[in-house]
C-alpha cells in the first residue's frame, strides 16, 4: 500500500499565493506577481509530446469540493479558497488544472527530476496545479487553504515540498523546501468502505438475493449490520467470546429446526458490525474516522479481528493518527501478523484533521452510548424476525392440519356412500367391507405438466358429488391420493370426470374429460388457458350440489396456500445459504479470513 503525503497548499510555487490573512470577502491588497500566468512548460519544450497530460475540474466557488485525480491524489477545496486580481473571493465557476506525476515512467517522460542546490532529489510525487476563472489567473485565499493528499510512490524518510520552475529547455529547478503538514482530509462517510475484505465480492458473487440482482451499498450495509445481533458482547470474560446460543430461524419444518449455520460453541472474533454502524453516523464526519487513511487501517483491523484495536481510534479522536497506529501495534503484540503493518502506518506520521474542535473528545461517550443502543436494537430486530417467522411457520402448520381434516371428511363421506362402516379414523383407516368392489388401475397424465408452476388433478364422481385429489412427483403422472384420503372408490362401468387446473404465474389453465371405470383406465388431459372468472364459473356449475369439503375450489385455495409456503421455504433456504456465506466473513470463526484477490 502506497503511503499518503498530506499537506496544506499555501506557498507552493506550483501556484503563487497571496498574503491575505483575512477570512472575509473584503477587498485586500494582492501581490501582482501572484497573477502572472503559471507555466506548465514553454513552447518548444523537448518533452511536450511525452509530458503527462493535465486533468481539469470545473467547480463552483460557492461550495466545498473534494476531487481526486486518476493517480489517487485528493484535493480538498473549501468554499472561498480563491481570490481574483482585485482581491475578492471568487464565487463563480473555477477551472482547476492538475498534472499529477506519480510513477518513475511519468517522471522520466515529463523530465521533472532535478536538483536542489548540489543535492539530487528523490521524487515522491510531483504536481502542477493552477486555477483560473473565465481565463483569468486566480490566487489562493491564504486564510482558507486547499489541502492535498498525494499518493507517494517511493518511501521518503523526511519529505519536503519544493517550489518548481521549468525553463524553456525542459529542465526543472526546485526552490524553497518546506516540510509538509501531515493533516488528514475528511471525505464523505458514504464514500468510505468499512466492510470486511471480500464481504462485498462474496455478496455480489452469490446474488440474486431476494429482489436484489446488484449488491448495492444499502443492501451490503444492511446485511453486514444484521450480524451485530449475533456478535459476542461479553468483554469481561477471560475466554475468547463464543457466539450466543440464539438461533436464527429462517423456517421451521415439522420436527426440524434450522439455525443460522454457525455453531454457538465455536470461538468467533472480529470487528463488531454494530460499531461500524455507529461510526458511519454523521456525528463522526470531520473526524479521523471520515478519512481514506482510516479506511485503509480498518481493512487490516478486520483481518486482525481485534475490536479493542478499533476502539483505540474511536475513543481517541483527538489523537494524531500516528499515535493511534502505534498504540494499536502495541495492542496486537508480536504474535499478530498485522503488528508490523500498523508499525508501518505509524511511520507515516499522519496527524489529525486541521482545526479539530475540542468537543470531539465527547464522541467517545457518544460512541459507547450509541453502540449499546444499536446492539439492543439489532438484537430486538432479530427477535422480532424470529417471532414473525415462527408465526408464519405455525400458520402453515395449521393449514396442513386443517387440510388433513378436509381429506378425512372426503374419505368418510365416500366410504359411507359406498356402504363402508368405519371403526376408527386417523392416519390409518380400519374399515369393515360390507359390499365388495372391483379393483381398477387409474392413471391420469397431463400434457407438458412440467412447464407449469403447479398442476392439480382431480376425479369427480357426479353420482355422489364427491371429488378425489391426486398428487404427483413430476406434475405429469397422477395415480395416487394424499395421506388422509388415499382410497378412490368407483362402481364398475360408471362414468366419472378427470379435471386438471394448472397455473403458470397468475395465468390459469384448465381441461376436463369423462372416463368409464374399467379395470385399466388411462386418461390424458391437455390444459388450455382460461380466465379466472371463467374457471370459477365452470367449477361452480360442476360442483353446485357438493358439500364444501368436496369442492375443487376449496381444495385449490389450500393448494395455493401450500404453494406460497413452498416458495417461502425455498426463499428462506436460499437466504440461509446466502447469509451463511457472509456470516463467515462478518463473524470469522477459527480460520483467518481469506485475503481478497487482485484479479
N, C-alpha and C positions, 0 to 999 in steps of 0.2 A: 504494500500500500504506500503511495507517494505521500510525503509529509506536506502539510499546508503551511505556507508563509502568509501571515495575515498582518496587514499594516494599514496605517492611516495615510491617505493620499493627500498630503498638504503641500510639500515643497519639492515634489519630484519634478525633475525638469522635463519629463515627457510632456507636461503641460505646465506653464508658469502659473503661479498663484498670486493673488493679491494679498495685501497686508491688512485687510479689514478685520477688526475684532468685534464688530457689531453683529448682533443676531437679528436685526430688524431689516425692513425693506427700505430704509432711509438711504439717500444718495451718499456715497462715500468716495473718498479720494482713491484713485486706482493708478497703479504703476502702468504707464502706457506700454512698457515692454511686455507686459503680460498678454497683450493683444496682438503681438506680431504673429504672423502665420506660423503654425507649427509644421515643420518639415519632416516627413517620414523618410524621404530620400530625395535627392536632387535629380533633375533631368540628366540623363546620361550615366546614371549610376550603373556600374557594370553588373550589378546583381538584381536589376529590375525584373528580369524575366523569371528568376527563381525566388524572388523575395516573397515571404509569407504574406498572403492576402489578408486584407483587413476585414473585420466584421463590423457591421453598422447596426445600431439600435436607435430607434426613434421613441422618445419618451416625453411625457408631459412634465413640465417644471412644477406643476401643481400637486404632484403625487410622489409618494415614496416608491422606489423601484429596486428590485433585485434582479440582475441579469447575469447570465452565465455564458461564457464562450465555449466553443466546441472543445477546447483543451481543458475545460473544467475550472477556469478562473471565474470567481464570483465577484461582482461589483455591487456593493450596497450603496445606492444613491438616494439620499434623503430629499425631501421636498426643500426647495430653496438652496440647492447645492451650487448654483452658478450665478454669476453676475455678468452684466453686459459692460461695454466700454464706458457707459455713463455711471456705472457703479450700482445699478439697480438689480434686484433679484429678477431672474428670468423665469417667467411663468408660462411661456408658450412652448411649442414643441421644440425639443432639443435633439440634435443628432449626435450620438456618441460613436466615435470610431475607435476600435480596439484592434491592435495587432498583437496576438498572443503567441510568442515564440517559446516553445517549451522543450522540445527534444533536440538532440545533437544534430540530427539531419536538418531541421529547420534553422538551427543556429548557423550551420555551415552554408546553407543555401542563401541565407539572408546576410551573412558575414557580420554578425553582431558581436563576435568575440573581440576583445581588445585589452587595453592595459589601463591601470590607474597609476600614474607616475611611472615607476620602474617595475611594478608588480603585475604579473599576468593574472587575470581574473578567471575564476572558475564559476561559470554562469549556472545559476539555479533556475531562473526564469527571467524572461525579458518581455517588457510590454511597451507598446507605443499607444498612448491614449490621447484623444483630442475631443473637444466638444464645440459645436457651432450651433447657431440658430439663424435661419434664413441666410446661411452662408457667411455670417459674421462670427469672428472668433470670440469665444467666451473665456472667462477665467473662473477659477474656483472661489466659492464663498468660504473663506478660511474658518469661519465660526460654525459652519455646518458641513463638515468634511465628508468626502466619499471614502469608503473603506473597501479594501481589496483582499480577497483570499486567493492566493495563487498556488497552483499545484507544482511544487518543486520536483524536478526530475532527478536531481542529484542531492545527496546529503551534504548540507553545509553546516559546519560547527558554529560559525559566527557570521551569519548572513548580514549583509549591509545593502542598503538601497543607494544606487548611484543615479545621478542625472546624466543623460546622454546627449551628445551632439554628433551628427553624421555629416561628414564633409562630402564634397562633390565626387571624390574618388571612391566613395562607398566604404570609408573607414570610420570606425566608432571611436569617440573619445569619451571616457567616463570620468565624471567630476563629482565633487561634494558628497562623499559617502556618509550616510546616516543610518543608525541602527533602526530596525523596524519595531513598531509597537505590536505586540502579539495579542491583538484584540480578537475576540470571537465575533462572528457576524450571525445574528439571528435570521432565520428564514421562517416561512410559513410552516407551522407544525404539520399541516395536512400534506406537505410535500415530502415529509420525512418518513422513512420506512423503519418502523420499530419492531417489525415482526421477526420471529426466529428465522435463521437461514433455512432455505428450502421450503418454508411454510407456503409461500405464495406459489412456487413452482409445483409443489405437490398438489395443491388445491386445483390449479389450472389443468394439470395433467389428468386428474381423475374426474373432471366435470363431464357431463352436467350434474348439478346438484339442485334438486327440486326444479325451479324455473330458471335457474342461472346456467348460462352457457359460457359466460365470461367471468373470470374471477375479479370482480370489481373491488375497489378499495373498501366500500361499505360492507360487502359480503365478507371479505377477508378479516376486517376488524371485528365484525360481529362473531364470526366463527372463533377467532382467537380469544376474544374476551370471554366467550362462553365457558372456556376451560378454567376461568378463575374460580368458578363454583366448586371445582374439584381439586384445587391446589391445596396442599397441606399447610396449615397455618400455625402449627404448634411450634413456636420458636423457642420454647423453654426446654424442650426435650433434648437430651444429650445424644439421642439416636438420630440417625438420618430420618427425615419425615417420610411417613408412608401415606399413600393415598387413602382418604377416608373411606370407610366401608359403606358407601352410599351408592345405590345402583343408579344407572341412567337408563330408565325403562323406555325403550322405543316402542315395544308392544309386548303384550302378554298373551301367550298361547295357552291352550288347555294343558295344564300340568307342566308348563315350561316357564322359564324365567330368563330374560335376556338383559344383560347389563352393557355397559359401555365398552367392554372388552379390555379393561385394564385391571389387572389383578390388584386387589386392595391391599395385599400383603407385600407388594413389590415396592422397593425404595425408589421414589421419584423425586428428583430435584430439578431446579431450573428457575427461570425468572417468572415471577407471579404475573399472569396476564392482567390481574386487577390493577397492579402497579402501573403497567403500561397504559391501561385505560385512563388512569388518573393523570399521568403526566402529559397526556395528549390534550388536556383541558386548556382553555385559553389563558388560565392563570399562569401557566408556565411558558407562555410566549415571552420573548425578550429576556430569557434566561439562558444559561449554557445548555439547557435541555433542548432548546429550539435551534440547534446548530448542526451542521454537517459533521463537525468534529465529534459531537456526542453520538450521532447516528453511527459513525464508524466504531466507536467504543462499544455501543450497545450490541453490535454484531458479535463481538468477542465475549461480551458478558453472557449472551445466550449460550455460546459454546462452552464457556466456563461453568455455567449452571450455578451461579452464585448470586442469590438475591441480595445478600448483605453488601456485595460489591456495588450493585446498582444503588442501594440506599446511600452509599457514601456520596455519590454525585447529587442525589436528590436532597439529602439533609445538609449539604454544604454548598448551596447555590451561590454563596458569596465568596467561595474559594476560587483561586485560579484553577483552570482545568488541569494544569500540570501537577498541582498539589494533590488533587483528587486521583490522578493517574498513579502517582507514587504510592498513595495510601492503598489503592486497590491492589497494586503489585505486592505490597506487604501482606495484605489480607489473603491473597491467593496462595502465597508461600511457594517454596521451592519445589513442591510436589505437583504444582499445577503446570500444565502445558502452556498456559497463557500468561504466566507471570512475566516472561520476557517481552511479550507483546505490549503489556502495559508499561513496562520499563521504557520501551521504545516510544510509546506515546508521551511519557513524562519528559523524555529528552527533546520533544518538540517545543517544550516550554511555552505552551499556549496559556494565555491569561483568561480573562472573562469578558463579558460584554462591557463596552465602554459606558461610563456614567451609570453603572448599576445602582438602582435605588436601595437604600438601607432596608426597606421593607421586604426585600427578597428573603431575608432570614426567616420571616414569618411563614414562608411557604413550606418549611419543614413540618410545622404543626398542621398546616392545611393538608399536606400530603397524608399525614398519619390519619387524620380525621376522615378524609375522603377515601382512603384505602379501606378503612374499616367499613365505611358506609357502602362502598362499591362491592366489597366482598359479600356483605349481607344481602345486598340487592341481587347479586348474581346467584347466591345460594337459594334465595326465596324464589327467584325466577325459575331455577331448575326444579325446585319442589313443585311449583305450580305446573310446570310442563309435565313432570311425572304424574301429578294428580290428574291432569287432563287426559293423558294417555291411558291411565288406569281406568278413568271414567269411560273412555271410548271402548276399551277392551271389555269392560263389564257390559256395556250396552250391546256389543257384538255377541257376547256370550248369551245374553238374554234372548236375542233374536234367534240364535241357533236353538235354544231351548224351546222357544215358542213354536218354531218350525217343526221340531220333533213332535210336539203335541198335535199340530195340524196333520202331520203324516199319520200319526196313530189314529186320529179321528177318521181319516180316509180309510185306513185299513179296517178299523172296526165296522165302519159303515158298509164297506164292500163285503166283508165276511158275513155280516148279518144278512145282507141281501141274497147271498148265495147259500144261506142255511147253515152257517157255521156258528157254534156256540163257544164263546171264549171262557176259559177258566182263569186266565191270567194275561195281563198285557204289560210289557216292559220292553227292555232291549231284546228279549226273546219272547216270542209268542207261542203259547201252548194251546192247541185247539183240538176239539173232537170233531171228526168228519162225520157229517150226517148224510151227505149225498155225494157220491164220487163224481169227479170232473175229469174230463180228458186233458192230458198234458199237450202243450204246444210250444213250438220254438219260434219266438218272435224277434226279428232284428229290423231296426229302422236305421236307414242310412241317410245322411244329409249331404247333398252335393256341395263340395268345396267348403265344408264346415270350418276348416282351419283358417279361412280368411276372415272369419268374424271374431269379434272380441268375445262374444259369448253366444251359446246356442242352447236353447231349451226345447226339449221334445216331450210331448205328452200323448197318451192314448186316451180317448174319451169313449165311455160306454153310454150311449144315449138311452139304453133301456133302463138303467138305474141312476142316470145323472151323476156319474162318477168319473173322476179323472185319475190318471196314474202318471207320476212324473218319473222320467228316465234320467239317468246320468251317464256320462261318457268320459273316457280318458283322453280322447283325441278330437272331440267335437264333431265327429263324423259317424261313428258307430255307436248306437244306443241299444242296449239289450238288458239292462238291469236297473232296478229301482234303488231308492235311497233307503238307508237304515231307518227303520220305523215304519216303512211301508214297502216291504221287499217283494210281496207276492201279488201278481196280476192274475185275476180270475176272469175267464170268459166261458160262455157256453159254446159248444161245438156249432160251427157254421153261422154263428151270429155275426152281425155287421157292427164294426166299430170304426172309429176315426183316429188317424195319426195326425198330429199337429206339431209344427215347428215354428218357433218365434226366435229370430236371431237379431243381433244388434252389432252394428259397426259404428262406434262413436254414438251419436244420438239418433242415427238412422236405423229404422226397423225393417225387418224382412219377415215374410210370412208364407207358409204353404200348409195345405191340409189335404188329406185324401182318405177315402174309405177303404177298408180291407175286410176280407172274410176270415173268420177264425178257422184255420185248418191246422193240421199237425206241424207244418212248416210255413212260416209267414215271413216274406221279405218285402219290405216297404222302402221306397225311395222318395224323399222329399226334396224339392228344389225351391229354396226360399226366394221370394221376389220382393222388391221394395214395396212398402206400404206406409201410409201416413199414420201417425199416432192416433188420430181421430178415427180413421177407418178401421184400424186394428182394434181399438176399443169397442167400436160398434159391432164388429164381426164377432168378437169374443162374447160380448154382452148378449147378442142374439143366440149364440151357440149354447150358452150356459144360463139361460134365463130361468130355468127350473132347478138350478143347482143350489145346494146349500153353500154358505160362504167358504167352508174349508175345502169344497170340491170345485172351486173356481180357478181357472187358469190365471185370471187377472190378479187374484190374491197371491197365487204362487209366484207370479212374475215380480210382485213387489218384494217378496222375500229374496228372490234371486238377484234383484237389483241391489238390495242391501248387502248380500253376500259378496257380490262383485265389487262394490265400493269398499268393503272391508278387505277384500283380497288386494285391491290396488293400494289401500292404505298400508297394509302389511308389507307389500313389496317396496313401497316408497320408504318405509321405515327401515327395512333391511338394507336398502341401498344407502340410506342416511347413515346407518350404523357402520357400514363398510367405509364410507367416505370420511366420517368423523373419526373413525378408529385410526385411519392413516395419519390424520392431522394430530391426533392425541399424542402419538409417539414423538412428535416434534415439539408440540406445545408443552407437554409434560414428559420429558425424556426419562426413561426408567432403565437403569443398568448400563446399557450400551451408549457410548457417546454419540451425539448426533452426527450424521454424515455431512461432510462439507459440501456445499453446492458446487457443481461443476461449472467450468467456464465456457463450455461448448455451447 
